[in-house]
Amino acid sequence: MIKGNLILTGTPSTKLTFSNITVEGNLDVSKVEADDVDFDSITVNGDIEL
């Protein structure tokens, strides 16, 4: 559980996976430079920027 916004940036060296997460704010992964991002059982109460 994240009680606010989750903002991620950067370049992961492997596949980026989010699993079983609740974000009470916004999710911003627009500045992540990855070819493979996986969302599994994630709940976002705010806006999502991909």
PyRosetta script that sets phi, psi and omega in degrees:
from pyrosetta import init, pose_from_sequence

init()
pose = pose_from_sequence("MIKGNLILTGTPSTKLTFSNITVEGNLDVSKVEADDVDFDSITVNGDIEL")
pose.set_psi(1, 126.3)
pose.set_omega(1, 176.2)
pose.set_phi(2, -112.8)
pose.set_psi(2, 118.7)
pose.set_omega(2, -175.8)
pose.set_phi(3, -94.5)
pose.set_psi(3, 63.8)
pose.set_omega(3, -179.0)
pose.set_phi(4, 163.6)
pose.set_psi(4, -156.4)
pose.set_omega(4, 179.5)
pose.set_phi(5, -87.2)
pose.set_psi(5, 148.5)
pose.set_omega(5, 173.5)
pose.set_phi(6, -117.0)
pose.set_psi(6, 113.0)
pose.set_omega(6, -178.5)
pose.set_phi(7, -121.9)
pose.set_psi(7, 119.8)
pose.set_omega(7, -178.3)
pose.set_phi(8, -117.3)
pose.set_psi(8, 141.5)
pose.set_omega(8, 176.6)
pose.set_phi(9, -138.0)
pose.set_psi(9, 161.0)
pose.set_omega(9, 174.0)
pose.set_phi(10, 117.9)
pose.set_psi(10, -171.7)
pose.set_omega(10, -179.1)
pose.set_phi(11, -127.6)
pose.set_psi(11, 105.2)
pose.set_omega(11, 179.2)
pose.set_phi(12, -71.5)
pose.set_psi(12, 149.9)
pose.set_omega(12, -179.6)
pose.set_phi(13, -83.8)
pose.set_psi(13, -14.6)
pose.set_omega(13, 178.0)
pose.set_phi(14, -135.2)
pose.set_psi(14, -176.9)
pose.set_omega(14, 177.5)
pose.set_phi(15, -57.6)
pose.set_psi(15, 137.3)
pose.set_omega(15, -179.8)
pose.set_phi(16, -99.9)
pose.set_psi(16, 121.1)
pose.set_omega(16, -176.8)
pose.set_phi(17, -125.8)
pose.set_psi(17, 132.2)
pose.set_omega(17, 173.1)
pose.set_phi(18, -113.2)
pose.set_psi(18, 129.3)
pose.set_omega(18, -176.6)
pose.set_phi(19, -141.9)
pose.set_psi(19, 131.9)
pose.set_omega(19, 175.3)
pose.set_phi(20, 54.2)
pose.set_psi(20, 54.3)
pose.set_omega(20, -179.1)
pose.set_phi(21, -121.6)
pose.set_psi(21, 140.6)
pose.set_omega(21, 170.2)
pose.set_phi(22, -116.5)
pose.set_psi(22, 124.5)
pose.set_omega(22, 177.6)
pose.set_phi(23, -110.6)
pose.set_psi(23, 116.9)
pose.set_omega(23, -178.3)
pose.set_phi(24, -78.0)
pose.set_psi(24, -13.6)
pose.set_omega(24, 178.0)
pose.set_phi(25, -112.1)
pose.set_psi(25, -137.5)
pose.set_omega(25, -179.2)
pose.set_phi(26, -97.1)
pose.set_psi(26, 154.0)
pose.set_omega(26, 174.0)
pose.set_phi(27, -115.5)
pose.set_psi(27, 123.2)
pose.set_omega(27, 179.1)
pose.set_phi(28, -126.9)
pose.set_psi(28, 109.5)
pose.set_omega(28, 174.9)
pose.set_phi(29, -118.7)
pose.set_psi(29, 21.5)
pose.set_omega(29, -175.8)
pose.set_phi(30, -66.6)
pose.set_psi(30, -20.6)
pose.set_omega(30, -178.7)
pose.set_phi(31, -104.8)
pose.set_psi(31, 14.9)
pose.set_omega(31, 174.1)
pose.set_phi(32, -89.8)
pose.set_psi(32, 124.8)
pose.set_omega(32, -179.6)
pose.set_phi(33, -98.2)
pose.set_psi(33, 86.0)
pose.set_omega(33, -178.6)
pose.set_phi(34, -140.2)
pose.set_psi(34, 144.0)
pose.set_omega(34, 177.4)
pose.set_phi(35, -83.5)
pose.set_psi(35, -24.2)
pose.set_omega(35, -173.5)
pose.set_phi(36, -132.6)
pose.set_psi(36, 100.4)
pose.set_omega(36, 176.0)
pose.set_phi(37, -118.3)
pose.set_psi(37, 127.3)
pose.set_omega(37, -175.5)
pose.set_phi(38, -118.1)
pose.set_psi(38, 128.9)
pose.set_omega(38, 176.1)
pose.set_phi(39, -112.3)
pose.set_psi(39, 120.7)
pose.set_omega(39, -178.7)
pose.set_phi(40, -131.0)
pose.set_psi(40, 113.6)
pose.set_omega(40, 178.4)
pose.set_phi(41, 58.6)
pose.set_psi(41, 52.1)
pose.set_omega(41, 177.3)
pose.set_phi(42, -112.0)
pose.set_psi(42, 136.6)
pose.set_omega(42, 178.8)
pose.set_phi(43, -118.4)
pose.set_psi(43, 127.8)
pose.set_omega(43, 178.8)
pose.set_phi(44, -122.7)
pose.set_psi(44, 121.8)
pose.set_omega(44, -178.7)
pose.set_phi(45, -83.5)
pose.set_psi(45, -15.1)
pose.set_omega(45, -179.9)
pose.set_phi(46, -109.2)
pose.set_psi(46, -145.5)
pose.set_omega(46, -179.3)
pose.set_phi(47, -88.6)
pose.set_psi(47, 156.9)
pose.set_omega(47, 177.2)
pose.set_phi(48, -121.8)
pose.set_psi(48, 126.0)
pose.set_omega(48, 174.0)
pose.set_phi(49, -114.9)
pose.set_psi(49, 119.8)
pose.set_omega(49, -179.6)
pose.set_phi(50, -104.6)
pose.dump_pdb("model.pdb")
